[in-house]
Amino acid sequence: MPLEEVFGHALRGETCYLTTAHRPPLPLPVSTWTRTADTSDELLLSLCAGPTIDVGCGPGRLTVELAARGHVALGIDVVPEAVGQSRRRGAAALRRDVFAPVPGEGRWETALLADGNIGIGGDPVALLNRLRRLLAPGGRLVVEAAAPHRDSSVFSARLECECGPSEAFRWAVVTVDELAALAHEAGLVEASRWTAHGRWATVLTEPA
């Protein structure tokens, strides 16, 4: 089944797992994505400045909260159910692939990659290069990464819900230690690194 369809079933409440060839199935943390923003999200929210695009917004908890704080905020996601849930919560959200044309290209002050979305497409350097083109001069990428001292990896995976398995897709896990080197390959630098509530985030910018 298409990935977007299976993920939609997960967002509607079906039990869903991420499966790979070499690891036990991992339950998707759907309840985390569908809740309202809480204190564990404060780190990411506080690092966003000005108009912000939330890439892979899911059901929109961060997009909603950014707008509530006075940001111009847009969520984009490839999953129709995610975009629908975001809109029902009051967020501005569009069904868009980040590698396709996106509104406001070159004018966003912040691009946000939360909840492991640095893994989108399984090629973090290509993703960072793409996001760099979305930013206004002096803009920033706020990227949540995995904790340090773990292994970064790129792998093929599927989602498996009660409705059945998805098609295979590429994904990546990037540690905060590895992110700086990947950013350098994309022509970016690590401006700052932060941790709170067990989460890690890096602010990436153009070199001075």
N, C-alpha and C positions, 0 to 999 in steps of 0.2 A: 504494500500500500504506500502511497505517497507519504513522505515524512510529515508534511503539513497536516494531513488528515489524521494521522495517528497522534500527533502532538495535540491536535484539537480535541480528540477523545480524552486525552490526559487532563487537559484544562477543564473539561466538563465533568471530571471526577472519576474516570476509570483509573484503576491501579496500573502504573506504567513503570517499566524498567529500561535502563540503558544497558545494552548487552554488547560485549566485544568478544573477540576470539580468545583472549588470554586472561580475562578477569571475571570474577563472579558478577552476576547481574546487580546493578545499583538502582535502587528505587529513585525515581525522579522526585525532587523536593517541591512538588507542586504547591503544597500548602504554604511554603515560604513565598513563592511567586504570587500567589493569589491573595495573600493577606495585605493589610495596609502597611505603609512604611512605618518602621519602628526605630528604636534607638540604635539597633545594629546597622541600620542603613545610613545613620547620620554621617559617618565618615565620608561616604561617596557623595552624599547630597551637599555636604559643606564644601567640597572641592570644586563643585560646578560653579561657573561664573557666567553671567549673561545668558543670552539665548543658547539653549542646550538641546542637542538631538540625542535621544536615548535609543541606541542601536540594539536591536533585539529586545524590544521593550516588554515582550510577553504581555501579561494582563494589565500592565501599566501602573504598578504601585509607585515606582519612582517618578514616572512622567507626571502623574497626578500630584505628587508631593512637590515636585519642582515648580509646577504651575501655581500651587497654593502659596509658595514662597515668593512669587512674583516674577519667576523666570518665564520668558517665552520658551515653551517646551513642546517638542514634537517627538512622539514615539514612532519607530518604524519596526515592522516585523513581517516575516513572510507567511505567518500562520493566520488565516482569516479569523479563527476563533480568538486568538490573542488580541488582534486589532479590535474585534467586536467587544470583547470584555473591557479593553482599555477605554473605548468610547463610552460604554455604559457607565464607567466609573467617572466620566467627565474629562478624560484626557483627550488631547488632540493626537490622533494616531492614524497612520496610513499603512496599507499593505505595500511594502517596498522591500526589494532585495538591496542591501547596502552597496552591492557592486553594480547596480543599475542606477539610472539618474534619480537623484534625491532632491527634493525642494531645498532651496537655500544654499546650494553648493557654493563654497567659498565665503559664506557669511556667518557660519556658526561660531560662537565664541568657545563653546565646549562640545565635544563629542564624548558620550559616556558609554563605556563597555562594562556593565555590571554582571554579576552572577555567572562568571566564567565565560562571557561572550567573546573574550579574546580568542576562544576556540573556533569561532564561526569559520567554516570553510576549510579548516585544517591547515591553514597557511597564515600564521600570525603576521609575517612580514608583509605579505600582500594585503592583508586587512589593514594594518597600520598605514601602509602607503595610501590605500583608498581613503581612509579617514582623514589623513593629512590634507587631502584635496577638498574635504568638506569644510575645513576651518578657515576663518578669517585670519588675516595677518595678526600675529600675536596670540592666536587661539591655543587651546590646550586639549589634550586627550586625557580623560580620567579613566584609568583602566584598573579593574579589579583583577588580581592575579592570585594564584595558589600560594600557600605559605612557603617560606624558604626551606631549603634543605630537603626538598622532595625531588622527584624526577619529572622533568618536563617530557611530554610525549605527544606524538601525532598518531592517530589510529583511525581505523574504520569501525563504525558502530551502527547499531540499529536501535530503534525504540520498539518495545514490545508491550502492547496494551491488551486488554481483553478482546479488542477488535481484531488483533493479529499483529504481526511484525511490520515495521516500516521497511522501505528500501534502505540500503546501506548509505551512509553519509560519512564524510571526513570531519574529524573534530580534533582539537588540540587542547592539551592542558599545559599552561605556562606558569612557572613559578615566578615570584617577584624577583628572584635573583637572576633568572634568565631573561626577564623582560627588557632590562636595560640594553643588553647586547642585541636583541631583536630590534629594539627601537633604533639603535645606531644603524643597523642595516637599512632601515626605512628612512634614514635622514633625520631622526628625532633624537632628543636627549632627555634623560631623566631629570626633571627639575626638582622633584621631591618624592619622598616615599613615606607612607603612613601606615599605621596599623591600629586597630581598635576592635574590641569585641571579637577577637580571633580572625578578623578579616584584614586583608592587605590591599593597598591601592597605591598606584603610582601616577603622578602627573607628568605627562610627556609634552614637550614643546619643541618648536623649531630651535636650532642652535642660535645663540645670541650673535 
